[in-house]
Amino acid sequence: MATTRVTSDVITIERHILHAQEAFPDASGTLTQLLYDIALAGKLIASRTTRAGLADILGAAGHENVQGEQVQKLDLYAQQTLYQLNDHTGRLAVMASEEEDDLIHIPKGYPTGKYVLLFDPLDGSSNIDFNVSVGTIFAIYKRKSASGPGTHEDVLQKGADIVAGGYMVYGSSTMLVYTAGHGVFGFTLDPSIGEFLLSHENIRLPEPPKYYSVNQGYEKYWTEGLKRYTRWLQGEEGAARSLSLRYIGSMVSDIHRTLLAGGVFYYPADTRDPKKPSGKLRLLYEANPMAYVIEQAGGYASTGRGPLREVEPTELHQRTPLFLGNRDLVEKAEEYIAKYDI
């Protein structure tokens, strides 16, 4: 289960990442520096989210993004911050963001590196005006192309190929959760010193799980298998236990709670929009990074019909159904879908 470190030994995120690097003698330090730059971006974004009304960055920016969603002013700030901290370092071959139509290339005159950064700069931004927690999601891959500017091939990689990923949640405190494939670690920002300090060491999904998280307001659009699965989570359908419903509507926050308390988060495909039969969540920027964290913490992520990590992306803004959390709960979803939603 998730543990909170209580010790006089203060461990900053920089110290933690450097220590983890020591386990790999051939490591160049590039990934370490990239992770630290992402943490720095989180500090800057957090400084704005905690005083959004005072900084005149509440509300919409006046245009839509590629998803057809209203771009918030804080979306723009988060996007620019992540870009400007990573466009010149020589660590990245290319970037891609939920907010941009196409690839984000490294500007001419700067070197390109061996990594690829995909990110959702501000997940849940429609909740900003209501003081609800929001977050940043990121995934890092190794490039596939040999050299030069990054390509679509570098970006369109499946979740199984992630080398590091995680998220930052901006709430009552700011927390960064990341994994590089050897455990999941959580760091809480101490605003008095401006540092992320290790607060949750080697996070594992707890047993027994407590909550299921889904927008049940859309149940009328669900398939029979999804409806039956939800009743099973509630203690019906012969279930041996029941879970409580918790849903914020900010994906990072809902999955963060799932990670620390145990349970299942799902955002299935439904019949609301025939043009989006594959669900709402973006595979590259939301689903894959969060699934990577959950699986590194002992859980499982699925499309409802198989492992999410094995889905081969074909488009930058591809969407997917998503079920993630404690393995037995997600496998039960697959069971109900396979039985009733042929």
Stockholm file with secondary structure:
# STOCKHOLM 1.0

chainA/1-342         MATTRVTSDVITIERHILHAQEAFPDASGTLTQLLYDIALAGKLIASRTTRAGLADILGAAGHENVQGEQVQKLDLYAQQTLYQLNDHTGRLAVMASEEEDDLIHIPKGYPTGKYVLLFDPLDGSSNIDFNVSVGTIFAIYKRKSASGPGTHEDVLQKGADIVAGGYMVYGSSTMLVYTAGHGVFGFTLDPSIGEFLLSHENIRLPEPPKYYSVNQGYEKYWTEGLKRYTRWLQGEEGAARSLSLRYIGSMVSDIHRTLLAGGVFYYPADTRDPKKPSGKLRLLYEANPMAYVIEQAGGYASTGRGPLREVEPTELHQRTPLFLGNRDLVEKAEEYIAKYDI
#=GR chainA/1-342 SS CCCBCCCSCCCBHHHHHHHHHTTCTTCCSHHHHHHHHHHHHHHHHHHHHTTTTTTTCCSEEEEECTTSCEEEHHHHHHHHHHHHTTSSSSCEEEEEETTCSSCEECCTTSCCCSEEEEEEEEETGGGGGGTCCEEEEEEEEECCSSSSSCCHHHHCCCGGGCSEEEEEEESSSEEEEEESSSCEEEEEEETTTTEEEEEECSCCCCSSCCEEECCGGGGGGSCHHHHHHHHHHTTCTTCSCCCEECCCSCHHHHHHHHHHHCEEEEECCCSSCTTCTTCSEEIIIIIHHHHHHHHHTTCEEECSSSBGGGCCCCSTTCEECEEEESHHHHHHHHHHHHHHCC
#=GC SS_cons         CCCBCCCSCCCBHHHHHHHHHTTCTTCCSHHHHHHHHHHHHHHHHHHHHTTTTTTTCCSEEEEECTTSCEEEHHHHHHHHHHHHTTSSSSCEEEEEETTCSSCEECCTTSCCCSEEEEEEEEETGGGGGGTCCEEEEEEEEECCSSSSSCCHHHHCCCGGGCSEEEEEEESSSEEEEEESSSCEEEEEEETTTTEEEEEECSCCCCSSCCEEECCGGGGGGSCHHHHHHHHHHTTCTTCSCCCEECCCSCHHHHHHHHHHHCEEEEECCCSSCTTCTTCSEEIIIIIHHHHHHHHHTTCEEECSSSBGGGCCCCSTTCEECEEEESHHHHHHHHHHHHHHCC
//
